[in-house]
């Protein structure tokens, strides 16, 4: 999901170089400003409560529990219970 945050530096947010030809000569796809955040990773056997918000680039460890209406903005280690805004592990 972090890739959905489009760059606003150009006249469009669409990467026209994927079409090839003249479009790819102006700005190669490798030069597009993708990946401003690292990937969001949710481990195995993670329980997410109702209405949880997970921010881009967060890593939630295996067998963790995230409480209802929590906002996860930092990494959560494995085997943790995290609640609140911002979510903190206990």
PDB file of N, CA, C and O in Angstrom:
ATOM      1  N   UNK A   1       0.776  -1.197   0.000  1.00  0.00           N
ATOM      2  CA  UNK A   1       0.000   0.000   0.000  1.00  0.00           C
ATOM      3  C   UNK A   1       0.827   1.275   0.000  1.00  0.00           C
ATOM      4  O   UNK A   1       0.315   2.309  -0.431  1.00  0.00           O
ATOM      5  N   UNK A   2       2.062   1.267   0.453  1.00  0.00           N
ATOM      6  CA  UNK A   2       2.825   2.511   0.388  1.00  0.00           C
ATOM      7  C   UNK A   2       3.013   3.011  -1.039  1.00  0.00           C
ATOM      8  O   UNK A   2       3.198   4.210  -1.246  1.00  0.00           O
ATOM      9  N   UNK A   3       2.970   2.124  -2.024  1.00  0.00           N
ATOM     10  CA  UNK A   3       3.145   2.564  -3.410  1.00  0.00           C
ATOM     11  C   UNK A   3       1.957   3.366  -3.910  1.00  0.00           C
ATOM     12  O   UNK A   3       2.044   3.998  -4.962  1.00  0.00           O
ATOM     13  N   UNK A   4       0.856   3.355  -3.185  1.00  0.00           N
ATOM     14  CA  UNK A   4      -0.306   4.136  -3.593  1.00  0.00           C
ATOM     15  C   UNK A   4      -0.099   5.619  -3.320  1.00  0.00           C
ATOM     16  O   UNK A   4      -0.905   6.442  -3.754  1.00  0.00           O
ATOM     17  N   UNK A   5       0.955   5.969  -2.615  1.00  0.00           N
ATOM     18  CA  UNK A   5       1.262   7.373  -2.356  1.00  0.00           C
ATOM     19  C   UNK A   5       2.053   7.878  -3.562  1.00  0.00           C
ATOM     20  O   UNK A   5       3.259   7.657  -3.665  1.00  0.00           O
ATOM     21  N   UNK A   6       1.360   8.554  -4.463  1.00  0.00           N
ATOM     22  CA  UNK A   6       1.964   8.974  -5.722  1.00  0.00           C
ATOM     23  C   UNK A   6       2.808  10.227  -5.547  1.00  0.00           C
ATOM     24  O   UNK A   6       2.515  11.087  -4.716  1.00  0.00           O
ATOM     25  N   UNK A   7       3.848  10.307  -6.342  1.00  0.00           N
ATOM     26  CA  UNK A   7       4.695  11.497  -6.339  1.00  0.00           C
ATOM     27  C   UNK A   7       3.941  12.669  -6.954  1.00  0.00           C
ATOM     28  O   UNK A   7       3.252  12.511  -7.962  1.00  0.00           O
ATOM     29  N   UNK A   8       4.070  13.817  -6.362  1.00  0.00           N
ATOM     30  CA  UNK A   8       3.417  15.027  -6.868  1.00  0.00           C
ATOM     31  C   UNK A   8       4.415  15.978  -7.515  1.00  0.00           C
ATOM     32  O   UNK A   8       4.129  17.163  -7.680  1.00  0.00           O
ATOM     33  N   UNK A   9       5.599  15.457  -7.887  1.00  0.00           N
ATOM     34  CA  UNK A   9       6.660  16.300  -8.423  1.00  0.00           C
ATOM     35  C   UNK A   9       6.472  16.649  -9.900  1.00  0.00           C
ATOM     36  O   UNK A   9       7.023  17.650 -10.358  1.00  0.00           O
ATOM     37  N   UNK A  10       5.718  15.864 -10.651  1.00  0.00           N
ATOM     38  CA  UNK A  10       5.565  16.100 -12.081  1.00  0.00           C
ATOM     39  C   UNK A  10       4.194  16.655 -12.435  1.00  0.00           C
ATOM     40  O   UNK A  10       3.424  17.065 -11.567  1.00  0.00           O
ATOM     41  N   UNK A  11       3.909  16.656 -13.741  1.00  0.00           N
ATOM     42  CA  UNK A  11       2.609  17.168 -14.182  1.00  0.00           C
ATOM     43  C   UNK A  11       1.512  16.111 -14.054  1.00  0.00           C
ATOM     44  O   UNK A  11       0.328  16.429 -14.162  1.00  0.00           O
ATOM     45  N   UNK A  12       1.905  14.856 -13.825  1.00  0.00           N
ATOM     46  CA  UNK A  12       0.950  13.780 -13.639  1.00  0.00           C
ATOM     47  C   UNK A  12       1.511  12.787 -12.621  1.00  0.00           C
ATOM     48  O   UNK A  12       2.716  12.750 -12.373  1.00  0.00           O
ATOM     49  N   UNK A  13       0.636  11.998 -12.046  1.00  0.00           N
ATOM     50  CA  UNK A  13       1.085  10.976 -11.103  1.00  0.00           C
ATOM     51  C   UNK A  13       1.188   9.609 -11.776  1.00  0.00           C
ATOM     52  O   UNK A  13       1.607   8.638 -11.146  1.00  0.00           O
ATOM     53  N   UNK A  14       0.810   9.528 -13.044  1.00  0.00           N
ATOM     54  CA  UNK A  14       0.816   8.241 -13.744  1.00  0.00           C
ATOM     55  C   UNK A  14       2.198   7.960 -14.344  1.00  0.00           C
ATOM     56  O   UNK A  14       2.769   8.844 -14.983  1.00  0.00           O
ATOM     57  N   UNK A  15       2.752   6.753 -14.157  1.00  0.00           N
ATOM     58  CA  UNK A  15       4.063   6.413 -14.730  1.00  0.00           C
ATOM     59  C   UNK A  15       3.943   5.992 -16.194  1.00  0.00           C
ATOM     60  O   UNK A  15       3.906   4.798 -16.494  1.00  0.00           O
ATOM     61  N   UNK A  16       3.882   6.967 -17.110  1.00  0.00           N
ATOM     62  CA  UNK A  16       3.669   6.682 -18.523  1.00  0.00           C
ATOM     63  C   UNK A  16       4.785   5.854 -19.153  1.00  0.00           C
ATOM     64  O   UNK A  16       4.592   5.303 -20.237  1.00  0.00           O
ATOM     65  N   UNK A  17       5.931   5.752 -18.517  1.00  0.00           N
ATOM     66  CA  UNK A  17       7.034   4.989 -19.111  1.00  0.00           C
ATOM     67  C   UNK A  17       6.724   3.497 -19.195  1.00  0.00           C
ATOM     68  O   UNK A  17       7.436   2.770 -19.887  1.00  0.00           O
ATOM     69  N   UNK A  18       5.694   3.024 -18.520  1.00  0.00           N
ATOM     70  CA  UNK A  18       5.339   1.601 -18.620  1.00  0.00           C
ATOM     71  C   UNK A  18       4.865   1.253 -20.033  1.00  0.00           C
ATOM     72  O   UNK A  18       4.837   0.077 -20.399  1.00  0.00           O
ATOM     73  N   UNK A  19       4.490   2.261 -20.836  1.00  0.00           N
ATOM     74  CA  UNK A  19       4.056   2.017 -22.203  1.00  0.00           C
ATOM     75  C   UNK A  19       5.218   1.791 -23.166  1.00  0.00           C
ATOM     76  O   UNK A  19       5.013   1.297 -24.274  1.00  0.00           O
ATOM     77  N   UNK A  20       6.436   2.146 -22.756  1.00  0.00           N
ATOM     78  CA  UNK A  20       7.600   1.983 -23.633  1.00  0.00           C
ATOM     79  C   UNK A  20       7.676   3.096 -24.663  1.00  0.00           C
ATOM     80  O   UNK A  20       6.976   4.103 -24.555  1.00  0.00           O
ATOM     81  N   UNK A  21       8.523   2.910 -25.657  1.00  0.00           N
ATOM     82  CA  UNK A  21       8.672   3.883 -26.739  1.00  0.00           C
ATOM     83  C   UNK A  21       9.158   5.234 -26.259  1.00  0.00           C
ATOM     84  O   UNK A  21      10.010   5.313 -25.374  1.00  0.00           O
ATOM     85  N   UNK A  22       8.615   6.312 -26.843  1.00  0.00           N
ATOM     86  CA  UNK A  22       9.028   7.665 -26.490  1.00  0.00           C
ATOM     87  C   UNK A  22       8.752   7.990 -25.021  1.00  0.00           C
ATOM     88  O   UNK A  22       9.491   8.751 -24.397  1.00  0.00           O
ATOM     89  N   UNK A  23       7.702   7.420 -24.487  1.00  0.00           N
ATOM     90  CA  UNK A  23       7.363   7.699 -23.083  1.00  0.00           C
ATOM     91  C   UNK A  23       8.459   7.220 -22.146  1.00  0.00           C
ATOM     92  O   UNK A  23       8.761   7.893 -21.160  1.00  0.00           O
ATOM     93  N   UNK A  24       9.057   6.082 -22.429  1.00  0.00           N
ATOM     94  CA  UNK A  24      10.082   5.546 -21.531  1.00  0.00           C
ATOM     95  C   UNK A  24      11.420   6.265 -21.694  1.00  0.00           C
ATOM     96  O   UNK A  24      12.288   6.158 -20.828  1.00  0.00           O
ATOM     97  N   UNK A  25      11.593   6.992 -22.789  1.00  0.00           N
ATOM     98  CA  UNK A  25      12.846   7.718 -22.990  1.00  0.00           C
ATOM     99  C   UNK A  25      12.903   8.993 -22.158  1.00  0.00           C
ATOM    100  O   UNK A  25      13.988   9.442 -21.789  1.00  0.00           O
ATOM    101  N   UNK A  26      11.747   9.579 -21.859  1.00  0.00           N
ATOM    102  CA  UNK A  26      11.737  10.827 -21.101  1.00  0.00           C
ATOM    103  C   UNK A  26      12.095  10.604 -19.631  1.00  0.00           C
ATOM    104  O   UNK A  26      12.868  11.373 -19.059  1.00  0.00           O
ATOM    105  N   UNK A  27      11.550   9.574 -19.026  1.00  0.00           N
ATOM    106  CA  UNK A  27      11.864   9.235 -17.639  1.00  0.00           C
ATOM    107  C   UNK A  27      11.687   7.730 -17.473  1.00  0.00           C
ATOM    108  O   UNK A  27      10.559   7.242 -17.409  1.00  0.00           O
ATOM    109  N   UNK A  28      12.789   6.994 -17.403  1.00  0.00           N
ATOM    110  CA  UNK A  28      12.686   5.537 -17.252  1.00  0.00           C
ATOM    111  C   UNK A  28      11.938   5.161 -15.977  1.00  0.00           C
ATOM    112  O   UNK A  28      11.979   5.891 -14.987  1.00  0.00           O
ATOM    113  N   UNK A  29      11.258   4.026 -16.008  1.00  0.00           N
ATOM    114  CA  UNK A  29      10.469   3.582 -14.861  1.00  0.00           C
ATOM    115  C   UNK A  29      11.343   3.434 -13.608  1.00  0.00           C
ATOM    116  O   UNK A  29      10.853   3.608 -12.493  1.00  0.00           O
ATOM    117  N   UNK A  30      12.617   3.118 -13.780  1.00  0.00           N
ATOM    118  CA  UNK A  30      13.512   2.968 -12.624  1.00  0.00           C
ATOM    119  C   UNK A  30      13.784   4.305 -11.927  1.00  0.00           C
ATOM    120  O   UNK A  30      14.207   4.322 -10.771  1.00  0.00           O
ATOM    121  N   UNK A  31      13.545   5.426 -12.620  1.00  0.00           N
ATOM    122  CA  UNK A  31      13.790   6.750 -12.031  1.00  0.00           C
ATOM    123  C   UNK A  31      12.552   7.362 -11.387  1.00  0.00           C
ATOM    124  O   UNK A  31      12.630   8.438 -10.794  1.00  0.00           O
ATOM    125  N   UNK A  32      11.401   6.679 -11.500  1.00  0.00           N
ATOM    126  CA  UNK A  32      10.205   7.220 -10.865  1.00  0.00           C
ATOM    127  C   UNK A  32      10.361   7.181  -9.351  1.00  0.00           C
ATOM    128  O   UNK A  32      10.953   6.241  -8.822  1.00  0.00           O
ATOM    129  N   UNK A  33       9.854   8.162  -8.658  1.00  0.00           N
ATOM    130  CA  UNK A  33      10.058   8.238  -7.206  1.00  0.00           C
ATOM    131  C   UNK A  33       9.108   7.342  -6.412  1.00  0.00           C
ATOM    132  O   UNK A  33       8.368   7.819  -5.551  1.00  0.00           O
ATOM    133  N   UNK A  34       9.135   6.043  -6.706  1.00  0.00           N
ATOM    134  CA  UNK A  34       8.344   5.092  -5.943  1.00  0.00           C
ATOM    135  C   UNK A  34       9.054   4.763  -4.636  1.00  0.00           C
ATOM    136  O   UNK A  34      10.194   5.170  -4.412  1.00  0.00           O
ATOM    137  N   UNK A  35       8.379   4.039  -3.798  1.00  0.00           N
ATOM    138  CA  UNK A  35       8.963   3.478  -2.577  1.00  0.00           C
ATOM    139  C   UNK A  35       9.532   4.539  -1.639  1.00  0.00           C
ATOM    140  O   UNK A  35      10.693   4.457  -1.239  1.00  0.00           O
ATOM    141  N   UNK A  36       8.732   5.516  -1.294  1.00  0.00           N
ATOM    142  CA  UNK A  36       9.175   6.461  -0.291  1.00  0.00           C
ATOM    143  C   UNK A  36       9.119   5.841   1.101  1.00  0.00           C
ATOM    144  O   UNK A  36       9.766   6.327   2.028  1.00  0.00           O
ATOM    145  N   UNK A  37       8.345   4.770   1.244  1.00  0.00           N
ATOM    146  CA  UNK A  37       8.246   4.040   2.498  1.00  0.00           C
ATOM    147  C   UNK A  37       8.659   2.596   2.263  1.00  0.00           C
ATOM    148  O   UNK A  37       8.582   2.098   1.140  1.00  0.00           O
ATOM    149  N   UNK A  38       9.097   1.926   3.318  1.00  0.00           N
ATOM    150  CA  UNK A  38       9.365   0.496   3.186  1.00  0.00           C
ATOM    151  C   UNK A  38       8.024  -0.236   3.158  1.00  0.00           C
ATOM    152  O   UNK A  38       6.990   0.363   3.452  1.00  0.00           O
ATOM    153  N   UNK A  39       8.028  -1.508   2.812  1.00  0.00           N
ATOM    154  CA  UNK A  39       6.804  -2.293   2.736  1.00  0.00           C
ATOM    155  C   UNK A  39       6.172  -2.463   4.112  1.00  0.00           C
ATOM    156  O   UNK A  39       6.871  -2.521   5.124  1.00  0.00           O
ATOM    157  N   UNK A  40       4.853  -2.540   4.141  1.00  0.00           N
ATOM    158  CA  UNK A  40       4.125  -2.874   5.351  1.00  0.00           C
ATOM    159  C   UNK A  40       4.086  -4.390   5.456  1.00  0.00           C
ATOM    160  O   UNK A  40       3.665  -5.065   4.516  1.00  0.00           O
ATOM    161  N   UNK A  41       4.523  -4.936   6.597  1.00  0.00           N
ATOM    162  CA  UNK A  41       4.589  -6.391   6.767  1.00  0.00           C
ATOM    163  C   UNK A  41       3.772  -6.773   8.000  1.00  0.00           C
ATOM    164  O   UNK A  41       3.992  -6.249   9.092  1.00  0.00           O
ATOM    165  N   UNK A  42       2.828  -7.693   7.807  1.00  0.00           N
ATOM    166  CA  UNK A  42       2.031  -8.216   8.915  1.00  0.00           C
ATOM    167  C   UNK A  42       2.358  -9.689   9.038  1.00  0.00           C
ATOM    168  O   UNK A  42       2.155 -10.449   8.091  1.00  0.00           O
ATOM    169  N   UNK A  43       2.863 -10.108  10.195  1.00  0.00           N
ATOM    170  CA  UNK A  43       3.309 -11.475  10.421  1.00  0.00           C
ATOM    171  C   UNK A  43       2.171 -12.481  10.456  1.00  0.00           C
ATOM    172  O   UNK A  43       1.004 -12.130  10.282  1.00  0.00           O
ATOM    173  N   UNK A  44       2.529 -13.727  10.682  1.00  0.00           N
ATOM    174  CA  UNK A  44       1.555 -14.812  10.771  1.00  0.00           C
ATOM    175  C   UNK A  44       0.823 -14.763  12.109  1.00  0.00           C
ATOM    176  O   UNK A  44       1.383 -14.347  13.123  1.00  0.00           O
ATOM    177  N   UNK A  45      -0.440 -15.196  12.094  1.00  0.00           N
ATOM    178  CA  UNK A  45      -1.273 -15.299  13.298  1.00  0.00           C
ATOM    179  C   UNK A  45      -1.409 -13.975  14.045  1.00  0.00           C
ATOM    180  O   UNK A  45      -1.429 -13.955  15.276  1.00  0.00           O
ATOM    181  N   UNK A  46      -1.501 -12.873  13.306  1.00  0.00           N
ATOM    182  CA  UNK A  46      -1.712 -11.560  13.911  1.00  0.00           C
ATOM    183  C   UNK A  46      -3.214 -11.296  13.983  1.00  0.00           C
ATOM    184  O   UNK A  46      -3.933 -11.512  13.007  1.00  0.00           O
ATOM    185  N   UNK A  47      -3.676 -10.837  15.119  1.00  0.00           N
ATOM    186  CA  UNK A  47      -5.078 -10.476  15.294  1.00  0.00           C
ATOM    187  C   UNK A  47      -5.192  -8.968  15.258  1.00  0.00           C
ATOM    188  O   UNK A  47      -4.503  -8.267  16.000  1.00  0.00           O
ATOM    189  N   UNK A  48      -6.068  -8.462  14.388  1.00  0.00           N
ATOM    190  CA  UNK A  48      -6.319  -7.024  14.287  1.00  0.00           C
ATOM    191  C   UNK A  48      -7.726  -6.754  14.787  1.00  0.00           C
ATOM    192  O   UNK A  48      -8.690  -7.343  14.298  1.00  0.00           O
ATOM    193  N   UNK A  49      -7.846  -5.858  15.768  1.00  0.00           N
ATOM    194  CA  UNK A  49      -9.154  -5.489  16.281  1.00  0.00           C
ATOM    195  C   UNK A  49      -9.921  -4.638  15.283  1.00  0.00           C
ATOM    196  O   UNK A  49      -9.399  -4.259  14.235  1.00  0.00           O
ATOM    197  N   UNK A  50     -11.166  -4.347  15.627  1.00  0.00           N
ATOM    198  CA  UNK A  50     -12.041  -3.539  14.789  1.00  0.00           C
ATOM    199  C   UNK A  50     -11.470  -2.137  14.597  1.00  0.00           C
ATOM    200  O   UNK A  50     -11.007  -1.516  15.553  1.00  0.00           O
ATOM    201  N   UNK A  51     -11.503  -1.645  13.372  1.00  0.00           N
ATOM    202  CA  UNK A  51     -11.156  -0.260  13.028  1.00  0.00           C
ATOM    203  C   UNK A  51      -9.699   0.102  13.355  1.00  0.00           C
ATOM    204  O   UNK A  51      -9.417   1.211  13.808  1.00  0.00           O
ATOM    205  N   UNK A  52      -8.789  -0.835  13.124  1.00  0.00           N
ATOM    206  CA  UNK A  52      -7.361  -0.584  13.325  1.00  0.00           C
ATOM    207  C   UNK A  52      -6.803   0.138  12.105  1.00  0.00           C
ATOM    208  O   UNK A  52      -7.146  -0.201  10.972  1.00  0.00           O
ATOM    209  N   UNK A  53      -5.945   1.133  12.329  1.00  0.00           N
ATOM    210  CA  UNK A  53      -5.262   1.838  11.251  1.00  0.00           C
ATOM    211  C   UNK A  53      -3.783   1.490  11.315  1.00  0.00           C
ATOM    212  O   UNK A  53      -3.135   1.656  12.349  1.00  0.00           O
ATOM    213  N   UNK A  54      -3.257   0.999  10.186  1.00  0.00           N
ATOM    214  CA  UNK A  54      -1.835   0.646  10.104  1.00  0.00           C
ATOM    215  C   UNK A  54      -1.185   1.601   9.119  1.00  0.00           C
ATOM    216  O   UNK A  54      -1.569   1.654   7.951  1.00  0.00           O
ATOM    217  N   UNK A  55      -0.205   2.352   9.589  1.00  0.00           N
ATOM    218  CA  UNK A  55       0.469   3.339   8.767  1.00  0.00           C
ATOM    219  C   UNK A  55       1.464   2.661   7.816  1.00  0.00           C
ATOM    220  O   UNK A  55       1.897   1.541   8.087  1.00  0.00           O
ATOM    221  N   UNK A  56       1.833   3.314   6.711  1.00  0.00           N
ATOM    222  CA  UNK A  56       2.765   2.719   5.751  1.00  0.00           C
ATOM    223  C   UNK A  56       4.123   2.424   6.369  1.00  0.00           C
ATOM    224  O   UNK A  56       4.638   3.200   7.174  1.00  0.00           O
ATOM    225  N   UNK A  57       4.692   1.290   5.980  1.00  0.00           N
ATOM    226  CA  UNK A  57       6.043   0.928   6.379  1.00  0.00           C
ATOM    227  C   UNK A  57       6.177   0.268   7.735  1.00  0.00           C
ATOM    228  O   UNK A  57       7.295   0.061   8.206  1.00  0.00           O
ATOM    229  N   UNK A  58       5.062  -0.071   8.378  1.00  0.00           N
ATOM    230  CA  UNK A  58       5.103  -0.677   9.703  1.00  0.00           C
ATOM    231  C   UNK A  58       5.273  -2.192   9.582  1.00  0.00           C
ATOM    232  O   UNK A  58       4.745  -2.820   8.665  1.00  0.00           O
ATOM    233  N   UNK A  59       6.021  -2.764  10.526  1.00  0.00           N
ATOM    234  CA  UNK A  59       6.227  -4.215  10.594  1.00  0.00           C
ATOM    235  C   UNK A  59       5.572  -4.719  11.878  1.00  0.00           C
ATOM    236  O   UNK A  59       5.974  -4.332  12.975  1.00  0.00           O
ATOM    237  N   UNK A  60       4.559  -5.584  11.743  1.00  0.00           N
ATOM    238  CA  UNK A  60       3.897  -6.183  12.896  1.00  0.00           C
ATOM    239  C   UNK A  60       4.367  -7.626  12.995  1.00  0.00           C
ATOM    240  O   UNK A  60       4.166  -8.416  12.073  1.00  0.00           O
ATOM    241  N   UNK A  61       4.995  -7.969  14.118  1.00  0.00           N
ATOM    242  CA  UNK A  61       5.594  -9.286  14.301  1.00  0.00           C
ATOM    243  C   UNK A  61       4.569 -10.400  14.427  1.00  0.00           C
ATOM    244  O   UNK A  61       3.385 -10.153  14.661  1.00  0.00           O
ATOM    245  N   UNK A  62       5.043 -11.629  14.268  1.00  0.00           N
ATOM    246  CA  UNK A  62       4.199 -12.820  14.351  1.00  0.00           C
ATOM    247  C   UNK A  62       3.492 -12.901  15.703  1.00  0.00           C
ATOM    248  O   UNK A  62       4.018 -12.457  16.724  1.00  0.00           O
ATOM    249  N   UNK A  63       2.297 -13.475  15.687  1.00  0.00           N
ATOM    250  CA  UNK A  63       1.500 -13.784  16.883  1.00  0.00           C
ATOM    251  C   UNK A  63       1.301 -12.555  17.776  1.00  0.00           C
ATOM    252  O   UNK A  63       1.398 -12.648  19.000  1.00  0.00           O
ATOM    253  N   UNK A  64       1.023 -11.410  17.155  1.00  0.00           N
ATOM    254  CA  UNK A  64       0.746 -10.185  17.902  1.00  0.00           C
ATOM    255  C   UNK A  64      -0.744  -9.889  17.862  1.00  0.00           C
ATOM    256  O   UNK A  64      -1.460 -10.368  16.983  1.00  0.00           O
ATOM    257  N   UNK A  65      -1.203  -9.100  18.816  1.00  0.00           N
ATOM    258  CA  UNK A  65      -2.596  -8.686  18.891  1.00  0.00           C
ATOM    259  C   UNK A  65      -2.623  -7.162  18.910  1.00  0.00           C
ATOM    260  O   UNK A  65      -1.925  -6.531  19.704  1.00  0.00           O
ATOM    261  N   UNK A  66      -3.441  -6.571  18.024  1.00  0.00           N
ATOM    262  CA  UNK A  66      -3.593  -5.121  17.953  1.00  0.00           C
ATOM    263  C   UNK A  66      -5.016  -4.798  18.408  1.00  0.00           C
ATOM    264  O   UNK A  66      -5.984  -5.302  17.838  1.00  0.00           O
ATOM    265  N   UNK A  67      -5.136  -3.957  19.434  1.00  0.00           N
ATOM    266  CA  UNK A  67      -6.428  -3.651  20.031  1.00  0.00           C
ATOM    267  C   UNK A  67      -7.330  -2.810  19.148  1.00  0.00           C
ATOM    268  O   UNK A  67      -6.889  -2.192  18.179  1.00  0.00           O
ATOM    269  N   UNK A  68      -8.611  -2.803  19.508  1.00  0.00           N
ATOM    270  CA  UNK A  68      -9.652  -2.088  18.776  1.00  0.00           C
ATOM    271  C   UNK A  68      -9.307  -0.600  18.663  1.00  0.00           C
ATOM    272  O   UNK A  68      -8.869   0.021  19.632  1.00  0.00           O
ATOM    273  N   UNK A  69      -9.510  -0.041  17.471  1.00  0.00           N
ATOM    274  CA  UNK A  69      -9.318   1.383  17.153  1.00  0.00           C
ATOM    275  C   UNK A  69      -7.897   1.890  17.407  1.00  0.00           C
ATOM    276  O   UNK A  69      -7.696   3.087  17.611  1.00  0.00           O
ATOM    277  N   UNK A  70      -6.925   1.002  17.397  1.00  0.00           N
ATOM    278  CA  UNK A  70      -5.536   1.405  17.576  1.00  0.00           C
ATOM    279  C   UNK A  70      -4.963   1.960  16.283  1.00  0.00           C
ATOM    280  O   UNK A  70      -5.415   1.612  15.192  1.00  0.00           O
ATOM    281  N   UNK A  71      -3.964   2.828  16.413  1.00  0.00           N
ATOM    282  CA  UNK A  71      -3.244   3.370  15.262  1.00  0.00           C
ATOM    283  C   UNK A  71      -1.800   2.887  15.384  1.00  0.00           C
ATOM    284  O   UNK A  71      -1.072   3.302  16.286  1.00  0.00           O
ATOM    285  N   UNK A  72      -1.397   2.012  14.474  1.00  0.00           N
ATOM    286  CA  UNK A  72      -0.057   1.433  14.515  1.00  0.00           C
ATOM    287  C   UNK A  72       0.851   2.276  13.631  1.00  0.00           C
ATOM    288  O   UNK A  72       0.739   2.249  12.406  1.00  0.00           O
ATOM    289  N   UNK A  73       1.754   3.026  14.264  1.00  0.00           N
ATOM    290  CA  UNK A  73       2.642   3.910  13.511  1.00  0.00           C
ATOM    291  C   UNK A  73       4.111   3.524  13.654  1.00  0.00           C
ATOM    292  O   UNK A  73       4.967   4.087  12.971  1.00  0.00           O
ATOM    293  N   UNK A  74       4.412   2.570  14.535  1.00  0.00           N
ATOM    294  CA  UNK A  74       5.780   2.074  14.695  1.00  0.00           C
ATOM    295  C   UNK A  74       5.751   0.548  14.672  1.00  0.00           C
ATOM    296  O   UNK A  74       4.693  -0.066  14.810  1.00  0.00           O
ATOM    297  N   UNK A  75       6.920  -0.053  14.497  1.00  0.00           N
ATOM    298  CA  UNK A  75       7.006  -1.508  14.449  1.00  0.00           C
ATOM    299  C   UNK A  75       6.565  -2.127  15.773  1.00  0.00           C
ATOM    300  O   UNK A  75       6.837  -1.596  16.849  1.00  0.00           O
ATOM    301  N   UNK A  76       5.875  -3.265  15.663  1.00  0.00           N
ATOM    302  CA  UNK A  76       5.418  -4.018  16.827  1.00  0.00           C
ATOM    303  C   UNK A  76       6.181  -5.338  16.836  1.00  0.00           C
ATOM    304  O   UNK A  76       6.128  -6.082  15.857  1.00  0.00           O
ATOM    305  N   UNK A  77       6.894  -5.645  17.930  1.00  0.00           N
ATOM    306  CA  UNK A  77       7.677  -6.883  17.971  1.00  0.00           C
ATOM    307  C   UNK A  77       6.772  -8.124  18.034  1.00  0.00           C
ATOM    308  O   UNK A  77       5.595  -8.018  18.376  1.00  0.00           O
ATOM    309  N   UNK A  78       7.323  -9.292  17.705  1.00  0.00           N
ATOM    310  CA  UNK A  78       6.542 -10.534  17.781  1.00  0.00           C
ATOM    311  C   UNK A  78       6.039 -10.802  19.202  1.00  0.00           C
ATOM    312  O   UNK A  78       6.650 -10.380  20.183  1.00  0.00           O
ATOM    313  N   UNK A  79       4.918 -11.511  19.287  1.00  0.00           N
ATOM    314  CA  UNK A  79       4.320 -11.938  20.561  1.00  0.00           C
ATOM    315  C   UNK A  79       3.977 -10.750  21.465  1.00  0.00           C
ATOM    316  O   UNK A  79       4.189 -10.811  22.676  1.00  0.00           O
ATOM    317  N   UNK A  80       3.452  -9.677  20.882  1.00  0.00           N
ATOM    318  CA  UNK A  80       3.108  -8.477  21.644  1.00  0.00           C
ATOM    319  C   UNK A  80       1.615  -8.217  21.588  1.00  0.00           C
ATOM    320  O   UNK A  80       0.912  -8.696  20.699  1.00  0.00           O
ATOM    321  N   UNK A  81       1.151  -7.450  22.555  1.00  0.00           N
ATOM    322  CA  UNK A  81      -0.192  -6.907  22.547  1.00  0.00           C
ATOM    323  C   UNK A  81      -0.034  -5.394  22.505  1.00  0.00           C
ATOM    324  O   UNK A  81       0.595  -4.812  23.388  1.00  0.00           O
ATOM    325  N   UNK A  82      -0.599  -4.755  21.488  1.00  0.00           N
ATOM    326  CA  UNK A  82      -0.452  -3.313  21.308  1.00  0.00           C
ATOM    327  C   UNK A  82      -1.813  -2.666  21.225  1.00  0.00           C
ATOM    328  O   UNK A  82      -2.700  -3.133  20.511  1.00  0.00           O
ATOM    329  N   UNK A  83      -1.968  -1.575  21.971  1.00  0.00           N
ATOM    330  CA  UNK A  83      -3.241  -0.841  21.968  1.00  0.00           C
ATOM    331  C   UNK A  83      -2.961   0.656  22.045  1.00  0.00           C
ATOM    332  O   UNK A  83      -1.889   1.074  22.480  1.00  0.00           O
ATOM    333  N   UNK A  84      -3.933   1.454  21.621  1.00  0.00           N
ATOM    334  CA  UNK A  84      -3.861   2.895  21.793  1.00  0.00           C
ATOM    335  C   UNK A  84      -3.589   3.660  20.523  1.00  0.00           C
ATOM    336  O   UNK A  84      -3.495   3.102  19.430  1.00  0.00           O
ATOM    337  N   UNK A  85      -3.463   4.982  20.710  1.00  0.00           N
ATOM    338  CA  UNK A  85      -3.165   5.893  19.617  1.00  0.00           C
ATOM    339  C   UNK A  85      -2.063   6.837  20.085  1.00  0.00           C
ATOM    340  O   UNK A  85      -2.350   7.805  20.789  1.00  0.00           O
ATOM    341  N   UNK A  86      -0.829   6.586  19.717  1.00  0.00           N
ATOM    342  CA  UNK A  86      -0.323   5.488  18.890  1.00  0.00           C
ATOM    343  C   UNK A  86      -0.256   4.179  19.674  1.00  0.00           C
ATOM    344  O   UNK A  86      -0.135   4.181  20.899  1.00  0.00           O
ATOM    345  N   UNK A  87      -0.336   3.075  18.957  1.00  0.00           N
ATOM    346  CA  UNK A  87      -0.317   1.755  19.594  1.00  0.00           C
ATOM    347  C   UNK A  87       1.052   1.501  20.226  1.00  0.00           C
ATOM    348  O   UNK A  87       2.095   1.720  19.609  1.00  0.00           O
ATOM    349  N   UNK A  88       1.016   1.035  21.470  1.00  0.00           N
ATOM    350  CA  UNK A  88       2.251   0.704  22.188  1.00  0.00           C
ATOM    351  C   UNK A  88       2.145  -0.734  22.662  1.00  0.00           C
ATOM    352  O   UNK A  88       1.094  -1.172  23.129  1.00  0.00           O
ATOM    353  N   UNK A  89       3.260  -1.475  22.536  1.00  0.00           N
ATOM    354  CA  UNK A  89       3.234  -2.878  22.944  1.00  0.00           C
ATOM    355  C   UNK A  89       3.424  -2.998  24.458  1.00  0.00           C
ATOM    356  O   UNK A  89       4.026  -2.147  25.114  1.00  0.00           O
ATOM    357  N   UNK A  90       2.886  -4.085  24.966  1.00  0.00           N
ATOM    358  CA  UNK A  90       3.019  -4.319  26.405  1.00  0.00           C
ATOM    359  C   UNK A  90       3.662  -5.667  26.678  1.00  0.00           C
ATOM    360  O   UNK A  90       3.854  -6.035  27.837  1.00  0.00           O
TER     361      UNK A  90
END
